[in-house]
């Protein structure tokens, strides 16, 4: 399963970089979104793809019995998802305002308004 995930993550990173190099600001934001999702999948994949029980320790035991899921990568990815949603919401508002001022989606035309 890990080689398939590695291929999917690589394709997502390549697509994200390609989208971020486009001139459209909407495609830039889509690329950033893909980049954050690829990073989240990378964290999950490097943490291990084994399915296990919840990380609960029975009473009186020092360590859990059997295979357990690691909660740290799940917590990190959940935090990253929340941050990515906040950045996406800010970028959408910024794009809307920039489009109202410039009347264009092209980054080169937005550069012309600086002077």
Rosetta blueprint (number, residue, H / E / L):
1 X L
2 X H
3 X H
4 X H
5 X H
6 X H
7 X H
8 X H
9 X H
10 X H
11 X H
12 X H
13 X H
14 X H
15 X H
16 X H
17 X H
18 X H
19 X H
20 X H
21 X L
22 X L
23 X L
24 X E
25 X H
26 X H
27 X H
28 X H
29 X H
30 X H
31 X H
32 X H
33 X H
34 X H
35 X H
36 X H
37 X H
38 X H
39 X H
40 X H
41 X H
42 X H
43 X H
44 X H
45 X H
46 X H
47 X H
48 X L
49 X L
50 X L
51 X L
52 X L
53 X E
54 X L
55 X L
56 X L
57 X L
58 X L
59 X L
60 X L
61 X L
62 X L
63 X L
64 X L
65 X L
66 X L
67 X L
68 X E
69 X L
70 X L
71 X H
72 X H
73 X H
74 X H
75 X H
76 X H
77 X H
78 X H
79 X H
80 X H
81 X H
82 X H
83 X H
84 X H
85 X H
86 X H
87 X H
88 X H
89 X H
90 X H
91 X H
92 X H
93 X H
94 X H
95 X H
96 X H
97 X H
98 X H
99 X H
100 X H
101 X H
102 X H
103 X L
104 X L
105 X L
106 X E
107 X H
108 X H
109 X H
110 X H
111 X H
112 X H
113 X L
114 X L
115 X L
